[in-house]
Amino acid sequence: MDVIRYDYTGALLENGGLTQSEWSAVRPALENARDIVLGEDLAQFRGEAEIPAEKQPLDAGFLEMPERLLAEHQAAGPASELGRILSTAEQMQQRVDRVVLLGIGGSYMGARALMEGLCPPYFNELSRTARGGKPRLYFEGNNVDNDATQGLLDLLGGNSKSGAAASGVDESWAIVVISKSGGTLETASALRQFLAALRVSRGGKPDGNENIADYFVPVTGGSGKLFELSQALGAHDIFNVPDGVGGRFSIFSAVGLVPAAMLGIDIVALLRGAAAMNEHFRQAPVGGNAVLDYVGVSHQMETLHGANTRVFSVWSKSLESVGLWYDQLLAESLGKEEKGALPLTVVNTRDLHSRAQQHQEGRRDKLITNLIVDRWRREPLPIGASSFNQDQLNDLADKTLPDLMSAAIKGTNKAYASDNRPTTDLHLPEVNAFYLGQLFQMLMLATVVEGRIMGVNPYGQPGVEQYKQHMNAFLRG
Ligand code: PA5
């Protein structure tokens, strides 16, 4: 099977890296943790009552979700959840030129990673034709930033109390609101503000009873404030975030799939990629299993060599938001009980001019994982010859940007290795929906496997609740 490859040879260093015996020592724990994680997937279906108290919350429903959605789609076609998502996406593509996605944390970071990873660069700047008729996508409700919110309202033409109704697709916009709990303040307050602007854009009053159901797509749990509001607003379809799937593990539910489908991303290929990674995780032995090997190296480097900082070094601009999605996944899942590595995404070669000094000569507390794109989507672009050779680049005229990138990766790894600084390489054959599906699933599986090895529950985020309580107390007196 064609899966992304994890090469950890750059971490097997005599000084400062893993020794062969340290690597061999972790193998049984990895196999055991895989059994635990696969067993938890089954436990999910025996019902909450049978889940032991010390394991709760157990949001392991993400694991089998790709296979379940694909099978249901094959059996029920348009009536399946995927079918409904695809049909809503198509309607939105026909109706609007802009979509505002309101959501925070796990309710938006996946969509952003999918958009930046899989849409052409500068997507929102392109003409509708160049976008293939797909709407531009903007993200809000992920902060309470006064100026940013109003900047977007201005852009939509909706920051006024009344105005002319949108007259065609090019002027029309829609809201996708995503909140599993339905009560997150950042998202809920933005929804109220954007709904007011949406009504105005449809020719109504900010708090009028204008029917906006054609321009409003909610994704939420089976009950709660957003669910009730969506019903009151007459939403055609309320997409569900299933029980047993936590926010940061929800990219393959409607949370990630609704916006991805609107952007024209091949969501079936995405899910097939995730399912392929599940199969690989279940079957491949340690030493050739991307999930288990990644956990084994990262965990041993942290516990035996003090590599508390995990640098996720992505070698493509399009993957920065994949890195930020992973930052959240690792931090919110394992940053508990005074444990958990510090995630840090860098984008290279950009950050070689920013953070690399510290990675080369700073504290020996880092493991660098390179995320490398093996095949670029577009033909390699050469530097080119010029009659103005003052820059002295004519000897490199035939070298292409992929040649430069490849030399930079090799050069950086060599520089780190020469000072006994461990690196590992994660190879994406190319940045497409199938391989990104694999990557997201790989990182989610790795996070829960590592949690079980560390003895930390990877699900839930009790620490995040504290700021919410204090914030509410300050606001409501
Ligand atoms: O991973 C998580 O569960 C969190 O990051 C949530 O996604 C985030 O807090 C948003 O929650 P909600 O979807 O309930 O608005």
Residues whose N, C-alpha, C, O or C-beta is under 5 A from the ligand:
A	BS01	PA5	I104 G105 G106 S107 I178 S179 K180 S181 G182 T184 G246 G247 R248
